[in-house]
C-alpha cells in the first residue's frame, strides 16, 4: 500500500493542505526530498541569479539544494556558510565556490 504525501500549502482555493499519491516508481527515501526541494525551488525562484554572486546561509538539506539550484540558474559565484565542516564539504560537492564557517572566519569581511 502506498502512502499519500501530505503537504501544507497556501493554495488559491483556500485549502491549507493538499495530498498526492506517491507513485510506485518513487522510493520513499526519494519522496522524502519532495518538500525540502520544493522549498529550495521556491526560494531560488524569488531572486534573479544570472551573473550574480549568491550567498547561501546554512548548508542543511534546503541550503544544499539552493547551492545546486543557484549554479544551475546562472550564479557566477556561490558562497555557502555553516558551522559544520561536514555540511560545508557537502556544499562544496553541491557546487559552492567558497565555503565558510562563521566559527572560524569572519564571513562578513571576506572579499
C-alpha positions in Angstrom: 0.0 0.0 0.0 1.4 3.4 -1.0 1.0 6.4 1.4 -0.1 9.8 0.1 2.2 12.7 0.7 0.5 15.5 2.6 1.9 19.0 2.1 0.9 22.2 3.9 0.2 24.8 1.2 -1.3 28.3 0.8 -3.4 27.3 -2.2 -5.6 29.9 -4.0 -8.5 27.7 -3.3 -8.0 28.4 0.4 -7.1 24.9 1.3 -4.3 24.6 3.9 -3.3 21.1 3.0 -3.1 19.1 -0.2 -2.1 15.5 -0.8 -1.0 13.4 -3.7 -0.2 9.8 -4.2 3.4 8.9 -4.3 3.9 6.8 -7.5 5.1 3.2 -7.0 8.2 4.0 -9.1 9.4 6.6 -6.5 11.1 5.1 -3.4 10.2 6.6 0.0 13.8 7.9 0.5 13.3 10.0 -2.7 9.8 11.1 -1.8 11.1 12.4 1.5 13.0 15.0 -0.5 10.0 16.5 -2.3 9.3 19.1 0.4 12.8 20.4 1.0 13.5 20.5 -2.7 10.2 22.4 -3.3 11.1 24.9 -0.6 14.5 25.4 -2.3 13.0 25.9 -5.8 10.6 28.4 -4.3 13.4 30.3 -2.6 15.6 30.3 -5.7 12.8 31.4 -8.0 12.2 34.6 -5.8 15.5 36.2 -6.9 17.5 36.8 -10.1 20.8 34.9 -10.0 22.1 35.1 -13.6 25.6 36.6 -13.4 25.3 37.4 -9.7 27.2 36.2 -6.6 24.9 34.4 -4.2 25.3 33.6 -0.5 23.5 30.6 1.0 23.4 30.9 4.8 23.1 27.4 6.2 24.1 24.2 4.4 21.4 21.8 5.6 19.2 20.0 3.1 17.4 23.1 1.9 20.7 25.1 1.7 22.4 22.3 -0.3 19.5 22.3 -2.8 19.8 26.1 -3.0 23.5 25.8 -3.8 22.9 23.4 -6.7 20.0 25.5 -8.0 22.0 28.7 -7.8 24.6 27.2 -10.1 22.1 25.8 -12.5 20.3 29.2 -12.5 23.4 31.0 -13.6 25.0 32.4 -10.4 28.7 33.1 -11.2 29.9 32.7 -7.6 28.2 30.8 -4.8 29.2 31.2 -1.1 27.9 28.7 1.4 28.1 29.0 5.2 27.6 26.6 8.0 29.1 25.8 11.4 29.5 22.2 10.4 32.6 21.3 8.4 30.9 18.2 7.2 28.0 20.2 5.8 30.4 22.6 4.2 32.1 19.6 2.4 28.7 18.7 1.1 28.1 22.3 -0.1 31.4 22.2 -1.9 30.3 18.9 -3.6 26.9 20.5 -4.5 28.7 23.3 -6.3 29.6 26.1 -3.9 32.7 28.0 -5.0 33.5 29.1 -1.4 32.5 27.5 1.9 32.8 29.5 5.1 32.5 28.5 8.7 31.5 31.6 10.8 33.0 30.0 13.9 36.4 30.0 12.1 36.3 33.1 9.9 34.6 36.5 9.8 32.3 35.7 6.9 31.1 39.3 6.6 34.5 40.8 5.9 35.8 38.2 3.5 36.3 39.7 0.0 
